[in-house]
Amino acid sequence: MADEIKKLTFKRKAELQIEVVPLKILTTVSKEHLIIPHRTNFYHIFLFENCQPTHIVDFEPIDIQPYSLLFIDKDRVHQFDLMLKYEGQVLIFTDDFFSTTETDTRFLRSSILFNDLAGKPTINLNKIDFEKFIHICESITKELDLPADNSKQILLKNLLHNFLLLSEREKRKQGYTELKKGADLDYTLLFRDLLESNFTQLKSVNDYAKIICISEKRLGQATSKVLGKSPKEIITDRILLEAKRLLVHTNLSIKELGQELGFEDPAYFVRYFKKNTEATPVEFRATYLER
């Protein structure tokens, strides 16, 4: 293991940060990167055809069914099935490509597709409905192959937006409902975005409430309604997730790991981890390494 989780970024030279890649090509060319835990600065939408791999996203094994879609948010830690028997395509894109306006950003962050608030990240389809998404990917690929002009990015973005809207429609058919729009959702999403950027430095609810310019009580009301959790629980969950990632996927010592997460006292980090997981960091690491 390395001292940090491998981070993959979108091609630096790519003028438009959107691409459709056949999974057979991806798993052949990038095999050594895919079978180890890694995170990316871009979003993934897998379109699985006639295959049934097990894809792992942040310790959760996801059993894939043929003709299904899998949505993975940027910065999630995931890894491919070691057998690499993947058939289909993957559509990848960045915030820089899609989120060019505040409306775009809000749509993506509150969507029932990438947002882990919405539970299961897959959509199972029949072959006919699956083909609708394949056709959009083919249109994206054809447009990418055309010479650049003033319409290209707009057309590509519209194709991606249509793909996402159709995906939301299919997910609603399978019983998933949109997160209720309003101030509670706005505060919760803002809190989670702030937490993602600051959880190693800011660990109290009051820190985040001040930035959002609301009281701790109001923030608690919002997260309880949207997530069923208090802000303190959400902060703890985020810190523990990163701690578990580093324990299992890196060689960092417990002291180094604690410092990485903003704990100056290693002993306090050990107590904090054990209090919330019922295992010491060493015990947790040993359990996973034995598997």
C-alpha positions in Angstrom: 0.0 0.0 0.0 1.0 3.6 -0.5 0.9 6.5 2.0 -2.1 8.0 0.3 -5.1 6.8 -1.8 -4.5 7.0 -5.5 -6.2 10.0 -7.1 -7.1 9.9 -10.8 -7.8 13.1 -12.7 -9.5 13.8 -16.0 -7.1 14.0 -19.0 -5.4 17.4 -18.6 -5.3 18.0 -22.4 -8.9 17.3 -22.9 -10.6 20.4 -24.1 -14.1 19.2 -23.1 -14.1 17.1 -19.9 -16.6 14.5 -20.9 -16.0 11.1 -22.5 -17.6 7.8 -23.2 -15.2 4.8 -22.8 -15.9 1.2 -23.6 -15.3 -0.9 -20.5 -13.3 -3.6 -22.3 -10.8 -0.9 -23.4 -10.7 0.7 -20.0 -10.1 -2.5 -18.1 -7.4 -3.5 -20.5 -5.5 -0.2 -20.6 -5.9 0.9 -17.0 -6.1 -2.4 -15.2 -3.4 -1.7 -12.6 -5.2 1.5 -11.5 -8.7 0.1 -11.4 -8.2 -3.0 -9.2 -6.8 -0.9 -6.4 -8.9 1.6 -4.4 -8.8 5.0 -6.0 -10.8 8.2 -6.2 -11.3 10.6 -9.1 -12.1 14.3 -9.6 -14.9 13.3 -12.1 -18.3 11.6 -12.0 -18.9 8.0 -13.3 -22.0 6.6 -14.9 -21.5 2.9 -15.7 -23.7 1.3 -18.3 -23.4 -2.4 -17.7 -24.5 -4.8 -20.5 -24.3 -8.6 -20.2 -22.1 -8.8 -17.1 -22.4 -9.3 -13.3 -19.3 -8.0 -11.6 -19.1 -6.8 -8.0 -18.0 -3.2 -7.8 -16.9 -1.9 -4.4 -17.7 1.7 -3.4 -16.4 2.8 0.0 -16.4 -0.7 1.6 -19.8 -1.5 0.1 -19.9 -4.3 -2.5 -22.4 -3.6 -5.2 -23.7 -6.6 -7.1 -24.2 -5.5 -10.7 -27.1 -6.9 -12.8 -27.1 -6.9 -16.6 -28.5 -3.8 -18.3 -28.1 -1.6 -15.3 -26.7 1.9 -14.6 -24.3 2.7 -11.7 -23.7 6.3 -10.6 -20.6 7.2 -8.6 -20.0 10.7 -7.3 -16.6 12.4 -7.6 -14.1 11.7 -4.8 -15.8 8.4 -3.7 -13.2 5.7 -3.2 -14.0 2.7 -5.3 -12.4 -0.3 -7.0 -13.2 -2.7 -9.8 -13.9 -6.4 -9.5 -10.5 -8.2 -9.6 -11.8 -10.4 -12.4 -12.4 -7.3 -14.5 -15.2 -9.0 -16.5 -16.9 -5.7 -17.4 -19.0 -5.2 -20.5 -20.6 -2.0 -21.5 -19.5 1.7 -21.3 -18.7 4.3 -18.8 -19.7 8.0 -19.2 -17.4 10.3 -17.3 -17.5 14.1 -16.8 -16.3 16.8 -14.5 -17.9 19.7 -12.6 -16.0 22.1 -15.0 -17.9 20.6 -17.9 -21.4 20.4 -16.5 -21.7 22.8 -13.6 -21.2 26.1 -15.5 -24.1 27.9 -13.6 -25.4 27.8 -10.1 -28.5 26.0 -11.4 -26.4 23.2 -12.8 -24.5 22.9 -9.6 -27.7 22.7 -7.6 -29.2 20.1 -10.0 -26.2 17.8 -9.7 -25.8 18.1 -5.9 -29.5 17.5 -5.1 -30.1 14.9 -7.8 -31.3 11.4 -6.7 -28.6 9.9 -8.9 -25.2 10.8 -7.5 -26.3 11.9 -4.1 -25.8 9.2 -1.4 -28.8 10.6 0.4 -30.9 8.7 -2.1 -29.7 5.3 -1.2 -29.0 2.6 -3.8 -26.8 4.0 -6.6 -28.0 1.6 -9.3 -30.9 1.6 -11.7 -31.9 -1.8 -13.2 -33.4 -1.7 -16.7 -34.8 -3.9 -19.4 -32.8 -4.2 -22.6 -35.1 -1.8 -24.6 -34.9 1.0 -22.0 -31.2 0.4 -21.6 -30.7 1.0 -25.3 -32.1 4.6 -24.9 -29.1 5.4 -22.8 -26.7 3.7 -25.1 -28.0 5.8 -28.0 -27.3 9.0 -26.0 -23.8 7.8 -25.4 -23.3 7.1 -29.1 -24.5 10.7 -29.8 -22.0 12.1 -27.3 -19.2 10.1 -28.9 -20.2 11.3 -32.4 -20.3 14.9 -31.3 -16.9 14.6 -29.6 -15.4 13.4 -32.9 -16.7 16.4 -34.8 -14.5 19.6 -35.3 -14.8 22.2 -32.5 -17.3 25.0 -33.0 -19.4 27.4 -30.9 -22.2 24.8 -30.4 -20.2 21.7 -29.5 -20.1 22.2 -25.7 -23.7 23.2 -25.5 -24.9 20.2 -27.5 -22.8 17.8 -25.4 -24.1 19.4 -22.2 -27.7 19.0 -23.4 -27.1 15.4 -24.3 -25.7 14.7 -20.8 -28.5 16.6 -19.2 -31.0 14.5 -21.1 -29.2 11.4 -19.9 -29.5 12.5 -16.3 -33.2 13.5 -16.6 -34.1 10.2 -18.2 -32.1 8.4 -15.4 -34.1 10.3 -12.7 -37.3 9.3 -14.4 -36.3 5.6 -14.4 -35.2 5.8 -10.7 -38.6 7.3 -9.7 -40.3 4.4 -11.5 -38.4 2.1 -9.1 -39.8 3.8 -6.0 -37.2 6.5 -5.3 -38.5 10.0 -4.6 -36.7 13.3 -5.0 -35.5 15.1 -1.9 -38.0 17.7 -0.9 -37.0 21.1 -2.2 -36.8 24.0 0.3 -34.7 25.7 2.9 -34.0 22.4 4.8 -32.5 20.8 1.8 -30.6 24.0 0.9 -29.0 24.2 4.3 -28.3 20.5 4.4 -26.6 20.4 1.0 -24.6 23.6 1.9 -23.5 22.0 5.2 -22.4 18.8 3.4 -20.4 20.7 0.8 -18.7 22.7 3.5 -18.0 19.6 5.5 -16.4 17.9 2.5 -13.9 20.7 2.2 -13.3 21.3 5.9 -13.8 18.2 8.0 -10.2 17.9 8.9 -10.1 21.4 10.3 -13.6 22.2 11.5 -15.2 19.6 13.8 -17.9 21.5 15.7 -21.5 22.1 14.6 -21.1 25.7 15.6 -18.3 26.3 13.1 -20.5 25.3 10.2 -23.6 27.1 11.5 -21.6 30.3 11.7 -20.4 30.0 8.1 -24.0 29.3 6.9 -25.3 32.2 9.0 -27.9 30.1 10.9 -28.1 28.8 14.5 -27.0 25.3 15.5 -30.6 24.5 16.3 -31.8 25.5 12.8 -29.1 23.5 11.1 -30.1 20.5 13.3 -33.7 20.9 12.3 -32.7 20.9 8.6 -30.4 17.8 8.7 -32.9 15.9 10.9 -35.7 16.4 8.4 -33.6 15.6 5.3 -31.2 12.9 6.6 -32.6 11.8 9.9 -29.3 12.7 11.6 -28.0 15.5 13.6 -25.1 17.7 12.3 -22.8 16.2 14.9 -23.6 12.7 13.7 -22.9 13.7 10.1 -19.6 15.3 11.0 -18.6 12.1 12.9 -19.7 9.9 10.0 -17.5 11.9 7.5 -14.4 11.8 9.8 -14.8 8.1 10.4 -15.3 7.3 6.7 -12.0 9.0 5.9 -10.3 7.3 8.8 -11.5 3.9 7.6 -10.3 4.7 4.0 -6.9 5.6 5.3 -6.6 2.7 7.7 -7.5 0.1 5.0 -6.0 1.6 1.9 -2.7 3.3 3.1 0.3 2.5 5.2 0.0 5.6 7.3 0.8 5.0 11.0 -2.0 5.7 13.5 -0.2 9.0 14.5 0.2 10.1 10.9 -3.4 9.2 10.1 -4.7 11.1 13.0 -2.7 14.2 12.0 -4.0 13.8 8.5 -7.5 14.1 9.9 -6.7 17.0 12.2 -6.1 15.2 15.5 -3.0 16.5 17.1 -3.1 14.0 19.9 -2.9 10.4 18.7 -4.3 9.1 21.9 -7.4 11.3 21.5 -7.9 10.0 17.9 -7.7 6.4 19.1 -10.4 7.2 21.8 -12.6 9.0 19.3 -12.4 6.2 16.8 -13.1 3.5 19.3 -16.0 5.4 20.9 -17.7 5.6 17.5 -16.8 2.2 16.0 -16.3 -0.1 19.1 -12.8 -1.0 17.7 -9.4 0.7 17.9 -7.9 1.9 14.6 -5.3 -1.0 14.8 -8.1 -3.5 15.3 -10.2 -2.1 12.5 -7.2 -2.2 10.1 -6.3 -5.8 11.1 -9.8 -7.0 10.5 -9.8 -5.7 6.9 -6.3 -6.8 6.1 -7.2 -10.4 7.2 -10.0 -10.6 4.6 
